[in-house]
């Protein structure tokens, strides 16, 4: 039973409102209505579930202290809730933390997580006030404006520092070619999870070391009647990442289940080193073949679900989580088994898929991380797809300036010298394979660079 069921229709209707429309239906199901809107907008399932759990905790809190409905609160309730999150000893609902008994869990939140919870309340009450008009003001926003400047320490969390040897040990522990290919792709390129899931065979060009397509990969392309995209056709050993698009966008006849956040207007071409190439070839030789529901010549996905009952289905956020975190069978995936991931632990305490994007960035910066090699900041920004490469020098956006201070706009077109060479000369190697597929040497970098 929802806590909203504890209130009569008259009490709900008497709650603060500034609309002449009958708001009973919205008010009685305020959290559900908000969450349904998020889901219909294509937000990631785990994100939506996290938001709902935070709102249910607040709902339980205001009912516990004041028998108040979520549409009856003011900013003092949010202030008290923040104090509860900071100093309380348990949750009122099963919304996170470590179990300390039936029906409750211990509270042990970082300032970042506490700020995220209150920001969810701001979003929720903005929705009720501005989209639905069933409350006249945003109590969470009022409370947040009243907090002192030092209320939240929002400096980047101290994520686990992983040495190169430990990362190699983790890679050696992976059981399947899919796991190795996915993790190495994330480690070597820093792409976002959605970008990885949207990669198609036509976006990947694996070479033979002599400027041509690798014969094994050519056979795979021919089997599916796939023609390489122009962005990689003349660039052996490269991956093209699509430009930004939203969930639900149709590409080559397929409606995509997740969007791309890449900020380059034309997408990005990322080099592939010999270690990643070997992992991709190994994976492609062992994955399940597509069935007839994938038409020949369409955008065949690169990464597919490991257990698909004979159908070639694109890997999804859910299947990524199931494969690497806590599997549907209840068994631990490789990240949990290795001790890097625990269901329900704070984000900063876990190593999960997005962590590898941070790992790439940190270790490729000069005098950062645990690796000696480094790339110019602008090259890192290009590969990560952080900003539009047409940004001008002097821009207030740090990464934009970094890219244009690395090369001029026209220089970015010389991909082999200005992207591929600095990348291949510096990307870390883990020694996963005793022997790797051959790769062409990068173009020499001119002395004036």
One Martini backbone bead per residue (centre of mass of N, CA, C, O) as a GRO file, in nm:
protein
  449
    1UNK     BB    1   0.096   0.036   0.023
    2UNK     BB    2   0.062   0.356  -0.017
    3UNK     BB    3   0.095   0.650   0.159
    4UNK     BB    4  -0.134   0.798   0.001
    5UNK     BB    5  -0.366   0.606   0.125
    6UNK     BB    6  -0.376   0.770   0.410
    7UNK     BB    7  -0.543   0.975   0.238
    8UNK     BB    8  -0.779   1.177   0.166
    9UNK     BB    9  -0.918   1.353  -0.081
   10UNK     BB   10  -0.942   1.618   0.081
   11UNK     BB   11  -0.647   1.635   0.174
   12UNK     BB   12  -0.520   1.640  -0.107
   13UNK     BB   13  -0.681   1.889  -0.219
   14UNK     BB   14  -0.570   2.082   0.019
   15UNK     BB   15  -0.321   2.086  -0.101
   16UNK     BB   16  -0.107   2.259  -0.251
   17UNK     BB   17  -0.236   2.486  -0.512
   18UNK     BB   18  -0.250   2.654  -0.867
   19UNK     BB   19  -0.506   2.498  -0.986
   20UNK     BB   20  -0.824   2.438  -1.141
   21UNK     BB   21  -0.763   2.167  -1.173
   22UNK     BB   22  -0.796   1.837  -1.110
   23UNK     BB   23  -0.530   1.692  -0.892
   24UNK     BB   24  -0.583   1.414  -0.763
   25UNK     BB   25  -0.445   1.205  -0.948
   26UNK     BB   26  -0.161   1.325  -0.918
   27UNK     BB   27  -0.131   1.344  -0.607
   28UNK     BB   28  -0.190   1.037  -0.541
   29UNK     BB   29   0.055   0.985  -0.787
   30UNK     BB   30   0.320   1.158  -0.796
   31UNK     BB   31   0.561   0.964  -0.823
   32UNK     BB   32   0.456   0.783  -1.049
   33UNK     BB   33   0.417   1.007  -1.257
   34UNK     BB   34   0.712   1.093  -1.267
   35UNK     BB   35   0.835   0.814  -1.342
   36UNK     BB   36   0.674   0.766  -1.602
   37UNK     BB   37   0.796   1.010  -1.747
   38UNK     BB   38   1.087   0.911  -1.746
   39UNK     BB   39   1.043   0.645  -1.899
   40UNK     BB   40   0.911   0.777  -2.157
   41UNK     BB   41   1.192   0.950  -2.200
   42UNK     BB   42   1.435   0.716  -2.182
   43UNK     BB   43   1.544   0.645  -1.924
   44UNK     BB   44   1.733   0.473  -1.739
   45UNK     BB   45   1.635   0.231  -1.533
   46UNK     BB   46   1.832   0.273  -1.291
   47UNK     BB   47   1.779   0.575  -1.263
   48UNK     BB   48   1.476   0.557  -1.203
   49UNK     BB   49   1.497   0.372  -0.955
   50UNK     BB   50   1.664   0.569  -0.786
   51UNK     BB   51   1.461   0.801  -0.780
   52UNK     BB   52   1.231   0.646  -0.646
   53UNK     BB   53   1.379   0.566  -0.382
   54UNK     BB   54   1.422   0.859  -0.287
   55UNK     BB   55   1.122   0.944  -0.279
   56UNK     BB   56   1.027   0.722  -0.081
   57UNK     BB   57   1.199   0.819   0.153
   58UNK     BB   58   1.071   1.099   0.176
   59UNK     BB   59   0.783   1.004   0.215
   60UNK     BB   60   0.844   0.849   0.481
   61UNK     BB   61   0.958   1.086   0.642
   62UNK     BB   62   0.713   1.291   0.640
   63UNK     BB   63   0.523   1.085   0.771
   64UNK     BB   64   0.685   1.026   1.031
   65UNK     BB   65   0.710   1.339   1.139
   66UNK     BB   66   0.398   1.461   1.006
   67UNK     BB   67   0.188   1.323   0.830
   68UNK     BB   68   0.282   1.390   0.533
   69UNK     BB   69   0.247   1.483   0.219
   70UNK     BB   70   0.432   1.553  -0.061
   71UNK     BB   71   0.216   1.805  -0.119
   72UNK     BB   72   0.260   1.939   0.201
   73UNK     BB   73   0.533   2.058   0.186
   74UNK     BB   74   0.826   2.226   0.292
   75UNK     BB   75   1.146   2.337   0.337
   76UNK     BB   76   1.174   2.215   0.628
   77UNK     BB   77   1.158   1.918   0.542
   78UNK     BB   78   1.420   1.918   0.373
   79UNK     BB   79   1.610   2.002   0.596
   80UNK     BB   80   1.550   1.755   0.777
   81UNK     BB   81   1.628   1.542   0.568
   82UNK     BB   82   1.922   1.625   0.543
   83UNK     BB   83   1.987   1.574   0.843
   84UNK     BB   84   1.915   1.275   0.835
   85UNK     BB   85   2.124   1.190   0.617
   86UNK     BB   86   2.372   1.297   0.794
   87UNK     BB   87   2.274   1.167   1.105
   88UNK     BB   88   2.148   0.917   1.062
   89UNK     BB   89   2.109   0.542   1.118
   90UNK     BB   90   1.869   0.511   0.899
   91UNK     BB   91   1.642   0.384   0.698
   92UNK     BB   92   1.292   0.363   0.607
   93UNK     BB   93   1.389   0.225   0.352
   94UNK     BB   94   1.501   0.016   0.075
   95UNK     BB   95   1.745   0.240  -0.070
   96UNK     BB   96   2.018   0.152   0.080
   97UNK     BB   97   2.293   0.024   0.179
   98UNK     BB   98   2.333  -0.156   0.474
   99UNK     BB   99   2.220  -0.400   0.645
  100UNK     BB  100   2.044  -0.372   0.995
  101UNK     BB  101   1.767  -0.503   0.932
  102UNK     BB  102   1.443  -0.509   0.936
  103UNK     BB  103   1.347  -0.242   0.715
  104UNK     BB  104   1.651  -0.142   0.740
  105UNK     BB  105   1.924   0.101   0.685
  106UNK     BB  106   2.214   0.229   0.672
  107UNK     BB  107   2.371   0.544   0.698
  108UNK     BB  108   2.639   0.626   0.438
  109UNK     BB  109   2.698   0.934   0.313
  110UNK     BB  110   2.791   1.133   0.084
  111UNK     BB  111   2.773   1.448  -0.032
  112UNK     BB  112   2.709   1.369  -0.321
  113UNK     BB  113   2.465   1.183  -0.263
  114UNK     BB  114   2.297   1.387  -0.104
  115UNK     BB  115   2.276   1.589  -0.336
  116UNK     BB  116   2.135   1.397  -0.535
  117UNK     BB  117   1.878   1.356  -0.368
  118UNK     BB  118   1.792   1.660  -0.358
  119UNK     BB  119   1.787   1.696  -0.667
  120UNK     BB  120   1.549   1.506  -0.709
  121UNK     BB  121   1.348   1.688  -0.557
  122UNK     BB  122   1.370   1.927  -0.743
  123UNK     BB  123   1.268   1.779  -0.994
  124UNK     BB  124   0.995   1.688  -0.881
  125UNK     BB  125   0.883   1.983  -0.805
  126UNK     BB  126   0.908   2.100  -1.082
  127UNK     BB  127   0.701   1.913  -1.207
  128UNK     BB  128   0.457   1.990  -1.021
  129UNK     BB  129   0.473   2.300  -1.085
  130UNK     BB  130   0.535   2.334  -1.407
  131UNK     BB  131   0.383   2.084  -1.548
  132UNK     BB  132   0.114   2.050  -1.335
  133UNK     BB  133   0.025   2.265  -1.108
  134UNK     BB  134   0.009   2.130  -0.786
  135UNK     BB  135   0.227   2.340  -0.703
  136UNK     BB  136   0.357   2.665  -0.620
  137UNK     BB  137   0.635   2.545  -0.506
  138UNK     BB  138   0.984   2.467  -0.437
  139UNK     BB  139   1.106   2.330  -0.152
  140UNK     BB  140   1.386   2.224  -0.242
  141UNK     BB  141   1.498   2.484  -0.367
  142UNK     BB  142   1.472   2.657  -0.113
  143UNK     BB  143   1.661   2.485   0.062
  144UNK     BB  144   1.917   2.494  -0.116
  145UNK     BB  145   1.948   2.810  -0.104
  146UNK     BB  146   1.986   2.800   0.227
  147UNK     BB  147   2.247   2.675   0.211
  148UNK     BB  148   2.554   2.661   0.267
  149UNK     BB  149   2.840   2.643   0.079
  150UNK     BB  150   2.956   2.391   0.281
  151UNK     BB  151   2.742   2.154   0.280
  152UNK     BB  152   2.889   2.050   0.010
  153UNK     BB  153   3.118   1.809  -0.111
  154UNK     BB  154   3.187   1.816  -0.476
  155UNK     BB  155   3.424   1.670  -0.510
  156UNK     BB  156   3.578   1.436  -0.645
  157UNK     BB  157   3.584   1.121  -0.600
  158UNK     BB  158   3.767   0.859  -0.447
  159UNK     BB  159   3.858   0.650  -0.645
  160UNK     BB  160   3.991   0.378  -0.724
  161UNK     BB  161   4.329   0.284  -0.742
  162UNK     BB  162   4.465   0.137  -1.036
  163UNK     BB  163   4.692  -0.062  -1.129
  164UNK     BB  164   4.821  -0.215  -1.399
  165UNK     BB  165   4.852  -0.499  -1.274
  166UNK     BB  166   4.558  -0.520  -1.174
  167UNK     BB  167   4.423  -0.489  -1.447
  168UNK     BB  168   4.553  -0.737  -1.572
  169UNK     BB  169   4.437  -0.937  -1.370
  170UNK     BB  170   4.147  -0.886  -1.449
  171UNK     BB  171   4.169  -0.960  -1.751
  172UNK     BB  172   4.269  -1.255  -1.691
  173UNK     BB  173   3.984  -1.333  -1.542
  174UNK     BB  174   3.836  -1.347  -1.790
  175UNK     BB  175   3.623  -1.584  -1.964
  176UNK     BB  176   3.539  -1.414  -2.225
  177UNK     BB  177   3.548  -1.255  -2.524
  178UNK     BB  178   3.337  -1.044  -2.455
  179UNK     BB  179   3.463  -0.931  -2.199
  180UNK     BB  180   3.731  -0.846  -2.325
  181UNK     BB  181   3.622  -0.660  -2.551
  182UNK     BB  182   3.466  -0.459  -2.377
  183UNK     BB  183   3.685  -0.368  -2.176
  184UNK     BB  184   3.902  -0.287  -2.386
  185UNK     BB  185   3.734  -0.073  -2.525
  186UNK     BB  186   3.702   0.109  -2.277
  187UNK     BB  187   4.008   0.138  -2.204
  188UNK     BB  188   4.111   0.239  -2.505
  189UNK     BB  189   3.867   0.484  -2.552
  190UNK     BB  190   3.644   0.605  -2.343
  191UNK     BB  191   3.370   0.527  -2.395
  192UNK     BB  192   3.052   0.515  -2.377
  193UNK     BB  193   2.813   0.288  -2.331
  194UNK     BB  194   2.617   0.373  -2.557
  195UNK     BB  195   2.835   0.383  -2.778
  196UNK     BB  196   2.912   0.087  -2.767
  197UNK     BB  197   2.623  -0.032  -2.830
  198UNK     BB  198   2.614   0.133  -3.127
  199UNK     BB  199   2.809  -0.038  -3.260
  200UNK     BB  200   2.897  -0.135  -3.582
  201UNK     BB  201   3.046  -0.313  -3.823
  202UNK     BB  202   3.069  -0.058  -4.021
  203UNK     BB  203   3.254   0.101  -3.789
  204UNK     BB  204   3.470  -0.131  -3.843
  205UNK     BB  205   3.838  -0.153  -3.904
  206UNK     BB  206   4.026  -0.440  -3.969
  207UNK     BB  207   4.354  -0.506  -4.022
  208UNK     BB  208   4.665  -0.664  -4.176
  209UNK     BB  209   4.927  -0.449  -4.168
  210UNK     BB  210   4.903  -0.348  -4.507
  211UNK     BB  211   4.621  -0.166  -4.559
  212UNK     BB  212   4.413  -0.389  -4.515
  213UNK     BB  213   4.180  -0.612  -4.468
  214UNK     BB  214   4.115  -0.849  -4.269
  215UNK     BB  215   4.023  -1.159  -4.364
  216UNK     BB  216   3.834  -1.226  -4.132
  217UNK     BB  217   3.669  -0.962  -4.146
  218UNK     BB  218   3.586  -0.982  -4.441
  219UNK     BB  219   3.415  -1.237  -4.405
  220UNK     BB  220   3.212  -1.107  -4.213
  221UNK     BB  221   3.115  -0.885  -4.400
  222UNK     BB  222   3.024  -1.076  -4.632
  223UNK     BB  223   2.815  -1.240  -4.476
  224UNK     BB  224   2.642  -0.950  -4.419
  225UNK     BB  225   2.677  -0.732  -4.633
  226UNK     BB  226   2.900  -0.517  -4.542
  227UNK     BB  227   2.962  -0.167  -4.556
  228UNK     BB  228   3.181   0.052  -4.497
  229UNK     BB  229   3.235   0.336  -4.371
  230UNK     BB  230   3.391   0.619  -4.482
  231UNK     BB  231   3.549   0.688  -4.213
  232UNK     BB  232   3.704   0.375  -4.229
  233UNK     BB  233   3.780   0.261  -4.513
  234UNK     BB  234   4.088   0.422  -4.505
  235UNK     BB  235   4.115   0.304  -4.184
  236UNK     BB  236   4.283   0.090  -4.054
  237UNK     BB  237   4.222   0.047  -3.740
  238UNK     BB  238   3.909   0.146  -3.668
  239UNK     BB  239   3.653   0.357  -3.501
  240UNK     BB  240   3.320   0.456  -3.530
  241UNK     BB  241   3.141   0.725  -3.373
  242UNK     BB  242   2.857   0.840  -3.337
  243UNK     BB  243   2.672   1.084  -3.318
  244UNK     BB  244   2.439   1.249  -3.172
  245UNK     BB  245   2.159   1.071  -3.016
  246UNK     BB  246   1.851   0.949  -2.944
  247UNK     BB  247   1.642   0.765  -2.817
  248UNK     BB  248   1.468   0.612  -3.098
  249UNK     BB  249   1.655   0.620  -3.320
  250UNK     BB  250   1.688   0.564  -3.666
  251UNK     BB  251   1.927   0.313  -3.790
  252UNK     BB  252   1.920   0.122  -4.045
  253UNK     BB  253   1.619   0.017  -3.940
  254UNK     BB  254   1.700   0.082  -3.631
  255UNK     BB  255   1.585   0.114  -3.313
  256UNK     BB  256   1.732   0.269  -3.058
  257UNK     BB  257   1.777   0.195  -2.705
  258UNK     BB  258   2.013   0.411  -2.719
  259UNK     BB  259   2.210   0.677  -2.690
  260UNK     BB  260   2.423   0.948  -2.790
  261UNK     BB  261   2.677   1.187  -2.642
  262UNK     BB  262   2.833   1.283  -2.862
  263UNK     BB  263   2.977   1.618  -2.964
  264UNK     BB  264   3.031   1.554  -3.249
  265UNK     BB  265   2.902   1.636  -3.552
  266UNK     BB  266   3.071   1.373  -3.708
  267UNK     BB  267   3.205   1.226  -3.512
  268UNK     BB  268   3.444   0.952  -3.442
  269UNK     BB  269   3.789   0.842  -3.484
  270UNK     BB  270   3.932   0.544  -3.351
  271UNK     BB  271   4.190   0.380  -3.268
  272UNK     BB  272   4.341   0.048  -3.313
  273UNK     BB  273   4.505  -0.176  -3.150
  274UNK     BB  274   4.636  -0.492  -3.130
  275UNK     BB  275   4.483  -0.580  -2.871
  276UNK     BB  276   4.195  -0.501  -2.952
  277UNK     BB  277   4.186  -0.650  -3.221
  278UNK     BB  278   4.215  -0.933  -3.103
  279UNK     BB  279   3.959  -0.923  -2.928
  280UNK     BB  280   3.756  -0.877  -3.162
  281UNK     BB  281   3.822  -1.129  -3.327
  282UNK     BB  282   3.768  -1.337  -3.111
  283UNK     BB  283   3.472  -1.261  -3.067
  284UNK     BB  284   3.360  -1.287  -3.365
  285UNK     BB  285   3.437  -1.602  -3.382
  286UNK     BB  286   3.225  -1.677  -3.117
  287UNK     BB  287   2.968  -1.571  -3.190
  288UNK     BB  288   2.658  -1.551  -3.271
  289UNK     BB  289   2.464  -1.572  -3.532
  290UNK     BB  290   2.255  -1.438  -3.743
  291UNK     BB  291   1.938  -1.393  -3.835
  292UNK     BB  292   1.674  -1.299  -4.049
  293UNK     BB  293   1.594  -1.029  -3.888
  294UNK     BB  294   1.862  -0.958  -4.030
  295UNK     BB  295   1.933  -0.775  -4.282
  296UNK     BB  296   2.108  -0.747  -4.544
  297UNK     BB  297   2.316  -0.454  -4.496
  298UNK     BB  298   2.272  -0.382  -4.223
  299UNK     BB  299   2.317  -0.278  -3.887
  300UNK     BB  300   2.526  -0.469  -3.748
  301UNK     BB  301   2.621  -0.554  -3.453
  302UNK     BB  302   2.895  -0.593  -3.253
  303UNK     BB  303   2.738  -0.620  -2.979
  304UNK     BB  304   2.607  -0.909  -2.814
  305UNK     BB  305   2.428  -1.124  -2.665
  306UNK     BB  306   2.521  -1.417  -2.503
  307UNK     BB  307   2.199  -1.488  -2.449
  308UNK     BB  308   1.964  -1.555  -2.738
  309UNK     BB  309   1.831  -1.812  -2.862
  310UNK     BB  310   1.966  -1.751  -3.170
  311UNK     BB  311   1.957  -1.441  -3.151
  312UNK     BB  312   2.066  -1.127  -3.270
  313UNK     BB  313   2.128  -0.911  -3.002
  314UNK     BB  314   2.175  -0.626  -2.872
  315UNK     BB  315   2.342  -0.487  -2.649
  316UNK     BB  316   2.262  -0.382  -2.315
  317UNK     BB  317   2.239  -0.243  -2.018
  318UNK     BB  318   2.122  -0.493  -1.881
  319UNK     BB  319   2.330  -0.703  -1.994
  320UNK     BB  320   2.576  -0.567  -1.876
  321UNK     BB  321   2.495  -0.594  -1.580
  322UNK     BB  322   2.454  -0.902  -1.585
  323UNK     BB  323   2.747  -0.979  -1.685
  324UNK     BB  324   2.925  -0.790  -1.460
  325UNK     BB  325   2.763  -0.807  -1.204
  326UNK     BB  326   2.455  -0.925  -1.140
  327UNK     BB  327   2.324  -1.205  -1.224
  328UNK     BB  328   2.028  -1.366  -1.294
  329UNK     BB  329   2.130  -1.625  -1.120
  330UNK     BB  330   2.302  -1.466  -0.873
  331UNK     BB  331   2.567  -1.442  -0.979
  332UNK     BB  332   2.875  -1.326  -1.014
  333UNK     BB  333   3.042  -1.118  -1.182
  334UNK     BB  334   3.357  -1.011  -1.252
  335UNK     BB  335   3.350  -0.752  -1.073
  336UNK     BB  336   3.239  -0.890  -0.819
  337UNK     BB  337   3.444  -1.127  -0.804
  338UNK     BB  338   3.697  -0.919  -0.780
  339UNK     BB  339   3.586  -0.677  -0.571
  340UNK     BB  340   3.463  -0.400  -0.731
  341UNK     BB  341   3.156  -0.496  -0.687
  342UNK     BB  342   2.848  -0.375  -0.514
  343UNK     BB  343   2.540  -0.403  -0.442
  344UNK     BB  344   2.448  -0.070  -0.326
  345UNK     BB  345   2.687   0.082  -0.343
  346UNK     BB  346   2.858   0.341  -0.377
  347UNK     BB  347   2.980   0.478  -0.656
  348UNK     BB  348   3.277   0.547  -0.540
  349UNK     BB  349   3.317   0.226  -0.450
  350UNK     BB  350   3.285   0.146  -0.748
  351UNK     BB  351   3.349  -0.076  -1.024
  352UNK     BB  352   3.236   0.011  -1.338
  353UNK     BB  353   3.191   0.085  -1.663
  354UNK     BB  354   3.249   0.401  -1.632
  355UNK     BB  355   3.533   0.384  -1.507
  356UNK     BB  356   3.701   0.337  -1.776
  357UNK     BB  357   3.684   0.630  -1.869
  358UNK     BB  358   3.847   0.746  -1.635
  359UNK     BB  359   4.099   0.576  -1.672
  360UNK     BB  360   4.179   0.678  -1.947
  361UNK     BB  361   4.198   0.979  -1.882
  362UNK     BB  362   4.398   0.975  -1.643
  363UNK     BB  363   4.634   0.801  -1.789
  364UNK     BB  364   4.664   1.013  -2.047
  365UNK     BB  365   4.764   1.221  -1.872
  366UNK     BB  366   4.985   1.436  -1.764
  367UNK     BB  367   5.082   1.334  -1.459
  368UNK     BB  368   4.886   1.088  -1.434
  369UNK     BB  369   4.823   0.832  -1.266
  370UNK     BB  370   4.996   0.499  -1.355
  371UNK     BB  371   5.111   0.619  -1.631
  372UNK     BB  372   5.359   0.739  -1.848
  373UNK     BB  373   5.195   0.785  -2.071
  374UNK     BB  374   5.078   1.040  -2.318
  375UNK     BB  375   4.838   1.284  -2.422
  376UNK     BB  376   4.704   1.528  -2.554
  377UNK     BB  377   4.428   1.681  -2.447
  378UNK     BB  378   4.292   1.713  -2.729
  379UNK     BB  379   4.299   1.410  -2.801
  380UNK     BB  380   4.129   1.309  -2.570
  381UNK     BB  381   3.878   1.478  -2.643
  382UNK     BB  382   3.833   1.353  -2.919
  383UNK     BB  383   3.802   1.053  -2.832
  384UNK     BB  384   3.570   1.114  -2.615
  385UNK     BB  385   3.369   1.339  -2.725
  386UNK     BB  386   3.336   1.629  -2.572
  387UNK     BB  387   3.375   1.822  -2.832
  388UNK     BB  388   3.376   2.053  -3.067
  389UNK     BB  389   3.630   2.087  -3.315
  390UNK     BB  390   3.539   2.403  -3.388
  391UNK     BB  391   3.648   2.529  -3.161
  392UNK     BB  392   3.788   2.808  -3.028
  393UNK     BB  393   4.024   2.996  -2.934
  394UNK     BB  394   3.928   3.110  -2.605
  395UNK     BB  395   3.741   2.942  -2.489
  396UNK     BB  396   3.574   2.867  -2.188
  397UNK     BB  397   3.603   2.581  -2.278
  398UNK     BB  398   3.846   2.380  -2.191
  399UNK     BB  399   3.837   2.147  -2.406
  400UNK     BB  400   3.818   2.319  -2.653
  401UNK     BB  401   4.086   2.464  -2.614
  402UNK     BB  402   4.266   2.214  -2.608
  403UNK     BB  403   4.217   2.126  -2.900
  404UNK     BB  404   4.303   2.399  -3.042
  405UNK     BB  405   4.591   2.400  -2.900
  406UNK     BB  406   4.693   2.144  -3.042
  407UNK     BB  407   4.519   2.214  -3.301
  408UNK     BB  408   4.401   2.303  -3.573
  409UNK     BB  409   4.127   2.253  -3.751
  410UNK     BB  410   4.273   2.128  -4.005
  411UNK     BB  411   4.456   1.916  -3.852
  412UNK     BB  412   4.231   1.702  -3.784
  413UNK     BB  413   4.232   1.573  -4.075
  414UNK     BB  414   4.512   1.450  -3.989
  415UNK     BB  415   4.474   1.162  -3.846
  416UNK     BB  416   4.742   0.991  -3.856
  417UNK     BB  417   4.920   1.212  -3.711
  418UNK     BB  418   4.707   1.364  -3.486
  419UNK     BB  419   4.585   1.077  -3.368
  420UNK     BB  420   4.712   0.798  -3.417
  421UNK     BB  421   5.005   0.840  -3.327
  422UNK     BB  422   4.967   0.943  -3.029
  423UNK     BB  423   4.806   0.699  -2.950
  424UNK     BB  424   4.994   0.448  -3.024
  425UNK     BB  425   5.250   0.568  -2.861
  426UNK     BB  426   5.064   0.562  -2.560
  427UNK     BB  427   4.901   0.326  -2.526
  428UNK     BB  428   4.824   0.087  -2.326
  429UNK     BB  429   4.950  -0.233  -2.210
  430UNK     BB  430   4.855  -0.577  -2.083
  431UNK     BB  431   4.922  -0.865  -2.200
  432UNK     BB  432   4.685  -1.071  -2.280
  433UNK     BB  433   4.860  -1.160  -2.528
  434UNK     BB  434   5.115  -1.336  -2.675
  435UNK     BB  435   4.962  -1.276  -2.955
  436UNK     BB  436   4.910  -1.041  -3.213
  437UNK     BB  437   4.775  -0.867  -3.440
  438UNK     BB  438   4.869  -0.699  -3.695
  439UNK     BB  439   5.018  -0.362  -3.733
  440UNK     BB  440   5.055  -0.065  -3.835
  441UNK     BB  441   5.252   0.185  -3.834
  442UNK     BB  442   5.273   0.492  -3.749
  443UNK     BB  443   5.299   0.796  -3.825
  444UNK     BB  444   5.515   1.032  -3.824
  445UNK     BB  445   5.599   1.298  -3.624
  446UNK     BB  446   5.659   1.600  -3.659
  447UNK     BB  447   5.890   1.818  -3.518
  448UNK     BB  448   5.676   2.067  -3.488
  449UNK     BB  449   5.510   1.899  -3.256
   0.00000   0.00000   0.00000
